[in-house]
Amino acid sequence: MRKSFYHFLMKYRQPSAKDDLTRFANAAYDDHSFPKQSEKYDEISSYLELNGSYLESMTIFDYAWDQYSIEEKG
């Protein structure tokens, strides 16, 4: 069974952010409106474009999505 993008992202959460992916995971964790059950790129991307002020750039989301896609195929 495929896990949600949020579930995948949470493995990068750390007490102190060491890189952009960790900062994204920490911020998504604190964002109580994040679409936690979604597996859909368009839904999450649209949400972040409107509400993801904690992302410096959507590039980090695209990178994380690529990693998610690779991992969830296996």
N, CA, C and O atoms as a GROMACS GRO file, in nm:
protein
  296
    1MET      N    1   0.085  -0.120   0.000
    1MET     CA    2   0.000   0.000   0.000
    1MET      C    3   0.088   0.125   0.000
    1MET      O    4   0.183   0.136   0.078
    2ARG      N    5   0.056   0.215  -0.086
    2ARG     CA    6   0.133   0.338  -0.099
    2ARG      C    7   0.105   0.430   0.020
    2ARG      O    8  -0.010   0.448   0.059
    3LYS      N    9   0.211   0.487   0.076
    3LYS     CA   10   0.190   0.581   0.187
    3LYS      C   11   0.174   0.722   0.133
    3LYS      O   12   0.216   0.752   0.021
    4SER      N   13   0.113   0.808   0.211
    4SER     CA   14   0.093   0.946   0.169
    4SER      C   15   0.227   1.019   0.162
    4SER      O   16   0.325   0.978   0.224
    5PHE      N   17   0.228   1.126   0.086
    5PHE     CA   18   0.350   1.207   0.076
    5PHE      C   19   0.390   1.260   0.214
    5PHE      O   20   0.508   1.262   0.248
    6TYR      N   21   0.292   1.303   0.291
    6TYR     CA   22   0.320   1.354   0.427
    6TYR      C   23   0.389   1.247   0.511
    6TYR      O   24   0.488   1.275   0.579
    7HIS      N   25   0.337   1.126   0.507
    7HIS     CA   26   0.396   1.015   0.583
    7HIS      C   27   0.542   0.994   0.541
    7HIS      O   28   0.630   0.976   0.625
    8PHE      N   29   0.567   0.996   0.410
    8PHE     CA   30   0.703   0.985   0.358
    8PHE      C   31   0.791   1.099   0.409
    8PHE      O   32   0.903   1.077   0.454
    9LEU      N   33   0.739   1.221   0.402
    9LEU     CA   34   0.816   1.340   0.440
    9LEU      C   35   0.855   1.338   0.587
    9LEU      O   36   0.960   1.391   0.624
   10MET      N   37   0.773   1.279   0.670
   10MET     CA   38   0.799   1.283   0.815
   10MET      C   39   0.926   1.208   0.856
   10MET      O   40   0.977   1.230   0.966
   11LYS      N   41   0.977   1.122   0.770
   11LYS     CA   42   1.101   1.053   0.806
   11LYS      C   43   1.221   1.148   0.803
   11LYS      O   44   1.328   1.115   0.852
   12TYR      N   45   1.202   1.267   0.744
   12TYR     CA   46   1.309   1.367   0.738
   12TYR      C   47   1.304   1.468   0.853
   12TYR      O   48   1.389   1.556   0.863
   13ARG      N   49   1.203   1.455   0.938
   13ARG     CA   50   1.190   1.547   1.051
   13ARG      C   51   1.305   1.528   1.149
   13ARG      O   52   1.342   1.415   1.182
   14GLN      N   53   1.362   1.638   1.195
   14GLN     CA   54   1.472   1.635   1.293
   14GLN      C   55   1.451   1.750   1.390
   14GLN      O   56   1.391   1.851   1.354
   15PRO      N   57   1.499   1.736   1.514
   15PRO     CA   58   1.483   1.846   1.612
   15PRO      C   59   1.547   1.976   1.566
   15PRO      O   60   1.493   2.084   1.590
   16SER      N   61   1.661   1.966   1.499
   16SER     CA   62   1.723   2.089   1.445
   16SER      C   63   1.742   2.070   1.296
   16SER      O   64   1.801   1.971   1.251
   17ALA      N   65   1.693   2.165   1.220
   17ALA     CA   66   1.697   2.155   1.075
   17ALA      C   67   1.840   2.168   1.024
   17ALA      O   68   1.909   2.266   1.052
   18LYS      N   69   1.883   2.069   0.950
   18LYS     CA   70   2.018   2.068   0.897
   18LYS      C   71   2.021   2.102   0.748
   18LYS      O   72   2.125   2.142   0.696
   19ASP      N   73   1.910   2.086   0.680
   19ASP     CA   74   1.904   2.115   0.537
   19ASP      C   75   1.761   2.154   0.498
   19ASP      O   76   1.671   2.154   0.582
   20ASP      N   77   1.742   2.186   0.372
   20ASP     CA   78   1.611   2.232   0.324
   20ASP      C   79   1.502   2.127   0.340
   20ASP      O   80   1.388   2.159   0.373
   21LEU      N   81   1.538   2.000   0.316
   21LEU     CA   82   1.438   1.894   0.328
   21LEU      C   83   1.392   1.877   0.472
   21LEU      O   84   1.274   1.855   0.498
   22THR      N   85   1.485   1.886   0.566
   22THR     CA   86   1.448   1.878   0.708
   22THR      C   87   1.363   1.996   0.748
   22THR      O   88   1.266   1.980   0.822
   23ARG      N   89   1.397   2.115   0.701
   23ARG     CA   90   1.317   2.234   0.732
   23ARG      C   91   1.175   2.218   0.677
   23ARG      O   92   1.077   2.254   0.743
   24PHE      N   93   1.164   2.165   0.555
   24PHE     CA   94   1.033   2.141   0.494
   24PHE      C   95   0.952   2.041   0.578
   24PHE      O   96   0.835   2.065   0.607
   25ALA      N   97   1.015   1.931   0.616
   25ALA     CA   98   0.945   1.830   0.696
   25ALA      C   99   0.899   1.888   0.830
   25ALA      O  100   0.786   1.863   0.873
   26ASN      N  101   0.985   1.964   0.896
   26ASN     CA  102   0.948   2.025   1.024
   26ASN      C  103   0.832   2.122   1.007
   26ASN      O  104   0.739   2.124   1.088
   27ALA      N  105   0.837   2.202   0.902
   27ALA     CA  106   0.731   2.301   0.878
   27ALA      C  107   0.599   2.233   0.841
   27ALA      O  108   0.493   2.275   0.887
   28ALA      N  109   0.605   2.129   0.759
   28ALA     CA  110   0.484   2.056   0.722
   28ALA      C  111   0.421   1.992   0.846
   28ALA      O  112   0.299   1.988   0.859
   29TYR      N  113   0.504   1.943   0.936
   29TYR     CA  114   0.455   1.884   1.060
   29TYR      C  115   0.378   1.988   1.143
   29TYR      O  116   0.275   1.956   1.204
   30ASP      N  117   0.429   2.109   1.145
   30ASP     CA  118   0.365   2.217   1.222
   30ASP      C  119   0.244   2.277   1.151
   30ASP      O  120   0.165   2.350   1.212
   31ASP      N  121   0.227   2.247   1.022
   31ASP     CA  122   0.117   2.299   0.941
   31ASP      C  123  -0.003   2.205   0.956
   31ASP      O  124  -0.011   2.102   0.889
   32HIS      N  125  -0.096   2.241   1.043
   32HIS     CA  126  -0.208   2.153   1.074
   32HIS      C  127  -0.308   2.139   0.960
   32HIS      O  128  -0.396   2.053   0.965
   33SER      N  129  -0.296   2.222   0.856
   33SER     CA  130  -0.386   2.211   0.741
   33SER      C  131  -0.324   2.135   0.624
   33SER      O  132  -0.390   2.114   0.522
   34PHE      N  133  -0.199   2.094   0.638
   34PHE     CA  134  -0.131   2.021   0.530
   34PHE      C  135  -0.215   1.899   0.490
   34PHE      O  136  -0.266   1.829   0.577
   35PRO      N  137  -0.228   1.872   0.359
   35PRO     CA  138  -0.309   1.756   0.314
   35PRO      C  139  -0.238   1.624   0.346
   35PRO      O  140  -0.172   1.566   0.260
   36LYS      N  141  -0.253   1.579   0.468
   36LYS     CA  142  -0.176   1.466   0.520
   36LYS      C  143  -0.204   1.332   0.453
   36LYS      O  144  -0.118   1.245   0.452
   37GLN      N  145  -0.323   1.315   0.397
   37GLN     CA  146  -0.358   1.186   0.336
   37GLN      C  147  -0.332   1.181   0.186
   37GLN      O  148  -0.348   1.076   0.124
   38SER      N  149  -0.291   1.291   0.128
   38SER     CA  150  -0.281   1.299  -0.017
   38SER      C  151  -0.159   1.227  -0.074
   38SER      O  152  -0.051   1.226  -0.015
   39GLU      N  153  -0.182   1.166  -0.190
   39GLU     CA  154  -0.074   1.104  -0.269
   39GLU      C  155  -0.068   1.173  -0.405
   39GLU      O  156  -0.002   1.124  -0.496
   40LYS      N  157  -0.135   1.287  -0.419
   40LYS     CA  158  -0.149   1.353  -0.549
   40LYS      C  159  -0.061   1.478  -0.558
   40LYS      O  160  -0.074   1.571  -0.478
   41TYR      N  161   0.028   1.478  -0.657
   41TYR     CA  162   0.120   1.590  -0.678
   41TYR      C  163   0.044   1.722  -0.690
   41TYR      O  164   0.077   1.819  -0.622
   42ASP      N  165  -0.057   1.725  -0.778
   42ASP     CA  166  -0.128   1.851  -0.805
   42ASP      C  167  -0.194   1.908  -0.680
   42ASP      O  168  -0.191   2.028  -0.656
   43GLU      N  169  -0.254   1.821  -0.601
   43GLU     CA  170  -0.321   1.865  -0.479
   43GLU      C  171  -0.221   1.926  -0.380
   43GLU      O  172  -0.246   2.034  -0.324
   44ILE      N  173  -0.111   1.858  -0.358
   44ILE     CA  174  -0.011   1.907  -0.262
   44ILE      C  175   0.060   2.031  -0.315
   44ILE      O  176   0.082   2.126  -0.241
   45SER      N  177   0.094   2.029  -0.443
   45SER     CA  178   0.161   2.144  -0.504
   45SER      C  179   0.074   2.270  -0.496
   45SER      O  180   0.122   2.377  -0.459
   46SER      N  181  -0.054   2.257  -0.530
   46SER     CA  182  -0.146   2.371  -0.522
   46SER      C  183  -0.159   2.422  -0.379
   46SER      O  184  -0.158   2.542  -0.355
   47TYR      N  185  -0.170   2.328  -0.285
   47TYR     CA  186  -0.180   2.367  -0.145
   47TYR      C  187  -0.056   2.448  -0.104
   47TYR      O  188  -0.068   2.553  -0.041
   48LEU      N  189   0.062   2.399  -0.139
   48LEU     CA  190   0.185   2.466  -0.098
   48LEU      C  191   0.201   2.603  -0.166
   48LEU      O  192   0.253   2.697  -0.106
   49GLU      N  193   0.158   2.613  -0.291
   49GLU     CA  194   0.167   2.742  -0.359
   49GLU      C  195   0.081   2.848  -0.290
   49GLU      O  196   0.117   2.966  -0.288
   50LEU      N  197  -0.031   2.806  -0.234
   50LEU     CA  198  -0.120   2.900  -0.165
   50LEU      C  199  -0.086   2.917  -0.017
   50LEU      O  200  -0.105   3.026   0.039
   51ASN      N  201  -0.036   2.812   0.047
   51ASN     CA  202  -0.019   2.814   0.193
   51ASN      C  203   0.123   2.784   0.241
   51ASN      O  204   0.149   2.791   0.361
   52GLY      N  205   0.212   2.753   0.150
   52GLY     CA  206   0.346   2.709   0.191
   52GLY      C  207   0.445   2.821   0.205
   52GLY      O  208   0.555   2.814   0.148
   53SER      N  209   0.409   2.925   0.278
   53SER     CA  210   0.501   3.038   0.294
   53SER      C  211   0.630   2.996   0.363
   53SER      O  212   0.730   3.069   0.358
   54TYR      N  213   0.629   2.880   0.427
   54TYR     CA  214   0.750   2.830   0.493
   54TYR      C  215   0.850   2.771   0.394
   54TYR      O  216   0.963   2.740   0.432
   55LEU      N  217   0.811   2.754   0.268
   55LEU     CA  218   0.905   2.706   0.166
   55LEU      C  219   0.970   2.824   0.097
   55LEU      O  220   0.900   2.912   0.046
   56GLU      N  221   1.102   2.827   0.095
   56GLU     CA  222   1.173   2.933   0.024
   56GLU      C  223   1.146   2.923  -0.125
   56GLU      O  224   1.138   3.024  -0.195
   57SER      N  225   1.131   2.799  -0.174
   57SER     CA  226   1.111   2.775  -0.316
   57SER      C  227   1.039   2.642  -0.333
   57SER      O  228   1.053   2.552  -0.250
   58MET      N  229   0.962   2.629  -0.438
   58MET     CA  230   0.893   2.503  -0.466
   58MET      C  231   0.992   2.395  -0.511
   58MET      O  232   0.956   2.278  -0.520
   59THR      N  233   1.115   2.434  -0.539
   59THR     CA  234   1.216   2.337  -0.581
   59THR      C  235   1.235   2.228  -0.476
   59THR      O  236   1.254   2.112  -0.511
   60ILE      N  237   1.229   2.265  -0.349
   60ILE     CA  238   1.248   2.165  -0.243
   60ILE      C  239   1.130   2.066  -0.242
   60ILE      O  240   1.150   1.947  -0.216
   61PHE      N  241   1.009   2.114  -0.269
   61PHE     CA  242   0.896   2.023  -0.280
   61PHE      C  243   0.916   1.929  -0.399
   61PHE      O  244   0.893   1.808  -0.386
   62ASP      N  245   0.959   1.982  -0.513
   62ASP     CA  246   0.980   1.898  -0.631
   62ASP      C  247   1.086   1.791  -0.604
   62ASP      O  248   1.072   1.677  -0.647
   63TYR      N  249   1.191   1.829  -0.535
   63TYR     CA  250   1.296   1.734  -0.499
   63TYR      C  251   1.238   1.624  -0.408
   63TYR      O  252   1.260   1.505  -0.431
   64ALA      N  253   1.164   1.665  -0.306
   64ALA     CA  254   1.105   1.569  -0.213
   64ALA      C  255   1.006   1.478  -0.286
   64ALA      O  256   1.001   1.358  -0.260
   65TRP      N  257   0.928   1.535  -0.378
   65TRP     CA  258   0.832   1.455  -0.454
   65TRP      C  259   0.904   1.352  -0.539
   65TRP      O  260   0.859   1.237  -0.549
   66ASP      N  261   1.015   1.390  -0.601
   66ASP     CA  262   1.094   1.295  -0.680
   66ASP      C  263   1.141   1.178  -0.594
   66ASP      O  264   1.133   1.062  -0.635
   67GLN      N  265   1.190   1.209  -0.474
   67GLN     CA  266   1.236   1.103  -0.383
   67GLN      C  267   1.120   1.013  -0.342
   67GLN      O  268   1.134   0.891  -0.335
   68TYR      N  269   1.006   1.074  -0.314
   68TYR     CA  270   0.885   1.000  -0.278
   68TYR      C  271   0.845   0.906  -0.392
   68TYR      O  272   0.814   0.789  -0.368
   69SER      N  273   0.845   0.957  -0.515
   69SER     CA  274   0.805   0.876  -0.631
   69SER      C  275   0.898   0.757  -0.650
   69SER      O  276   0.853   0.646  -0.678
   70ILE      N  277   1.027   0.779  -0.636
   70ILE     CA  278   1.126   0.672  -0.650
   70ILE      C  279   1.104   0.566  -0.542
   70ILE      O  280   1.099   0.446  -0.571
   71GLU      N  281   1.091   0.610  -0.420
   71GLU     CA  282   1.077   0.517  -0.307
   71GLU      C  283   0.946   0.439  -0.312
   71GLU      O  284   0.944   0.320  -0.281
   72GLU      N  285   0.840   0.503  -0.352
   72GLU     CA  286   0.708   0.438  -0.350
   72GLU      C  287   0.687   0.345  -0.470
   72GLU      O  288   0.594   0.264  -0.468
   73LYS      N  289   0.770   0.354  -0.572
   73LYS     CA  290   0.760   0.261  -0.685
   73LYS      C  291   0.807   0.122  -0.645
   73LYS      O  292   0.754   0.021  -0.689
   74GLY      N  293   0.911   0.120  -0.558
   74GLY     CA  294   0.971  -0.007  -0.518
   74GLY      C  295   0.884  -0.078  -0.425
   74GLY      O  296   0.918  -0.188  -0.380
   0.00000   0.00000   0.00000
